[in-house]
Amino acid sequence: MNISLYIAKRYLFSKSSNNTINIITLIATIGVIVGTMSLFIVLSGFSGLKTFSLNFEKLFDPEIQITSHKGKTLIADASFFKKLKKESDISQITSVIEERAFFEYNKKTEIAYIKAVDTNYTNVNKMDTTVVIGKWVGTNPFPIAVVGAGIANKLSIGVYSFLEPLKIYVPKPQKGYSTSLKNAFNEVLVQPGGIIELTQEINNKYVFIPLELGRELLNYKKNQVSAIEIKLIPNSNSKNTAKRIQRILGDAYVVKTRIELNAALHKMLNTENLMSYLLFTLVVIISLFNVIGAIIMMIIDKKSNIKTLNNLGCTLKQIKNIFVLQGFLLTTFGLFIGLSIGVLLIAAQMEYELFMINASFPYPVELNLQNIITVILTILILGFIAAKIASSRISETLIR
């Protein structure tokens, strides 16, 4: 049996004759427990917030988007789709048109964006699930638009209010100035049939209309669109698929994954997660100073025992290992208790919604293996370093 480990366990779990040592050891253990629990809860909270934010992204943004490398539009004709069919990971394809436009409703005006979508759009993106009033875009018996909640509020739009249509204007492409408003703008009329509510940005930015109405408004050709959006089969690697599609289509097109479309959001979320981890790791480091103090006090208290061990033949390295292992075991014990409490609290929050952001929305958390492994590695590594620092106080002078 390892003599250093045996003695370290005896020192850790047996009471010292000096009550001050017992109190300091207890404080050090509680510090590790609280530090571990705090780090795990914070990481789980930020994981929940990240997942919650990215769930909105999945509703609006496709897994892969294709746009033109030059200009605002591309021609999605039969030969274009024939090339896409070479990629077996593609499940659904939809065509969209996006453009800035001027909206007028009941003498109120607003500048926002139209997003003209075809009938397959909801098979690629799940924006139809965000409709809170009315129904999704349609053409029967007349063109129906779905308006972002922010725009609807600014224009005082009511669903299926047949007294007033929503007027959409875009400037006609022409040279010089026009003296006639009619000649300067293309205009279409559409009936507001639904209101969506997702993120503030989308609520204030988009009005969804039928694809053909978008082509009519912008004078686009039959196959002319702003982008092609793609849904992949389950368990596909979007990054690898995007690279293959890029090779198939060539440099005339830009192929981006969902992550690339939201690079700024992902960078912000990852930065926040990293900063939170570093901040609470600092809290753990501060709590581990108690471990260092407890081990040093134990070394002083066991000075006579250390000399006896040396006289019995234990080397300086073996004696140091006793206190390294004691500090490591103390840290491991605190890690196990703190992590167990943290897991129970996160599980309780997921099941019983103990903490609420508002009356109807619980604080999002996520219980995942990555956070557990991160916390275990962080605490064990820092605990080992703390124990090594404390044991470095043992020298040849002390044992003689």
Order of alpha helices (4+ residues) and beta strands (2+ residues): alpha-alpha-beta-beta-alpha-beta-beta-alpha-beta-beta-alpha-beta-alpha-beta-alpha-beta-alpha-beta-beta-alpha-beta-alpha-alpha-alpha-alpha-alpha
